[in-house]
Amino acid sequence: MIAAGGRLAVIAADGVFSHQDLADAATRVAGGLLESRCDLDDARVAFLVPPSFAHLVVARGIRLAGGVAVPLAVSHPPAELEYVVRDSGASIVVGSGRLAEALERIAVAAGARFIRTPDLLASDPPGALPPPVDPSRRALIVYTSGTTGKPKGVVATHANVAAQIASVRDAWGWTSGDRALLVLPLHHIHGISFVGCALAAGASCEILPQFDVDAAWGRLGSGEVTVFTAVPTIYYKLIESWEAAPPAIQRARSAGARRVRLMMSGSSPLPVQTLERWREITGHTLLERYGMTELGMVLSNPLRGPRRPGFVGSPLPGVEVRLVEDEIEVRGPGVFLEYWRRPAETREAFRNGWFRTGDVAVVEDGAYRLLGRTSVDIIKTGGYKVSALEIEETLRQHPAVADCAVVGTEDAVWGERVSAAVELREGATLTLDALQAWAAERLAPYKIPRDLRTVPAFPRNAMGKVVKPQIARLFTG
């Protein structure tokens, strides 16, 4: 229970807690991790805790004790969990629930100490509070999704984390009166940053243990939530649910959602048709922004003012952004320290102190428009550089296409050919000839797909982003 006068911080499956509850519990966790020591000295602590008050407490307690927090993905199988534990060199592993036994075996095999989450939360506080940790020390390792190879550990310092939160807290108008709704995983920078902003502003955060469309609409429709963020796939599922609901439920959901002050989208490109349909349903023009695991958030459409579909806005406060040969490069206090135990890859990622994002963009009237990743979204065909994202946005307008993914595949004549994989709407059919005839009226000849595959569903990572290397393999068989 929240003590009298305590400010609400977290509403989750494991209870309702104040900011003071969070601070006290994190101190106990720090005590359980430290045992008789006064500092973990940057020891890595891997933890598998679903989104909840317990997750936030464990993450904060690790950093308070001078450790480096390594969040594990609840959705990952034991083999992937073991990879992260071993790659990070974790000396402590925390977890419970259905994967507790597998986690304990992984910890023992890796020579790490295993602690069950309830036991850690029940720890006694340390005899004295740990001394403040130097801001330049490592605080967090978040593993990338690994769409083009084994995941890399992205290391952020305490100062990096603080800078990332500060740059968006003011830009997006966070206040202690806000009530955020989290439906994202907390092993990914999108969810971590969102909760971090809410708590840093003294606001409260409602946490769903996983995304559930009915539960999410229940809270959005309540009128009590003030800030919400999600990935495009989630907005698509919310739209589907709204369209399938009876008129009375549609009206109630829309009325409640209109009372939210800010809704954001990120982690992958937002289709224009999704933005427009969401605006019709809720009255909200989603705030698109751009960030990376290595950076936090760096570009954003304005909190107040016009938000342009397809654009991710301008640099946030304290962040420097430039284009070098069309690639976005970033410099600032929120830029990560290193890829864990990958010095060569860390050096290659920087150019004279600027981080090379691998994302290609153009700037129009001061706002950035993403063209895609240099490795998977920029197709070089017949001497032209083509944006896969631009072609995808056009193909989604076809009446038979529910969603699409465009990739470049090897071609002896053109270098690469434009190849499209599509998810069809229910009952629809589509041939390559028909698609090409339709696209010829909307795209330049060199942008028209030369190959077509239909699939029941795209392979996606934990954040709903299409895994394009797997899409490309559809055309090489």
Buried (B, 14 or more C-beta within 10 A) or exposed (E): EBEEEEEBBBBBEBEBBBBBBBEBBBBBBBBBBBEEEBBBEEBBBBBBBBBBBBBBBBBBBBBBBBBBBBBBBBEBEEEBBBBBBBBBBBBBBBBBEEBBEBBBEBBEEBEBBBBBBEEBBEBEBBEEEBEEBEBEBBBBBBBBBEBEEEBBBBBBBBBBBBBBBBBBBBBBBBEEEBBBBBBBBBBBBBBBBBBBBBBBBBBBBBBBBEBEBEBBBEBBBBBBBBBBBBBBBBBBBBBEBBEEBEEEBBEBBBEBBEBBBBBBBBBBBBBBBBBEBBBEBBBBBBBBBBBBBBBBBBBBBBBEEEBBBBBBBBBBEBBEBEEEEBBBBBBBBBBBBBBBEBEEEBEEBBEEEBBBBBBBBEBEEEBBBBBBBBEBBBBEBEEBEBBBBBBBBBBBEBEBBBBBBBBBBEBEEBBBBBBBBBBBBEEBEBEEEEBBEBBEEEBEEBBBBBBBBBBEEBBBBBBBBBBBEBBBEBBEE
